[in-house]
Amino acid sequence: MLAKVQPDYIVCLGHDERNGMSAFSLMREKSEGEPEISPSDETVRGYTAFKKFAGSFQVDGDALLTPTVVGVLHPTYYESPPGLRKFIDS
């Protein structure tokens, strides 16, 4: 699917890395290498509101896809914080 869509951004709902089961941590695990995470300064109830990394994914054999992967606090647990577009573009 990523090969067909070729997104510039992938937004993951949930970015907890403690148990490796969030969408963000799974995408990071699938990315080539060990991408460095950039957290936002914004917090919600003491938790980092957003995180991102430069992804690098092998798709369709030899095609390389390089979207920015953004993790957002899961909306079922936290209020959705404003400022997502500003953070993505920073």
Number of C-alpha atoms within 10 A of each C-alpha: 7 13 14 8 7 14 13 11 15 17 16 21 17 23 24 19 13 8 7 14 13 18 20 26 19 14 22 24 13 14 19 15 11 12 14 11 14 13 16 16 11 15 13 13 8 7 12 17 26 25 23 25 20 17 24 20 19 15 14 12 7 8 10 15 18 17 17 17 23 27 27 22 23 17 11 9 8 14 12 14 14 10 12 17 8 8 18 16 6 6
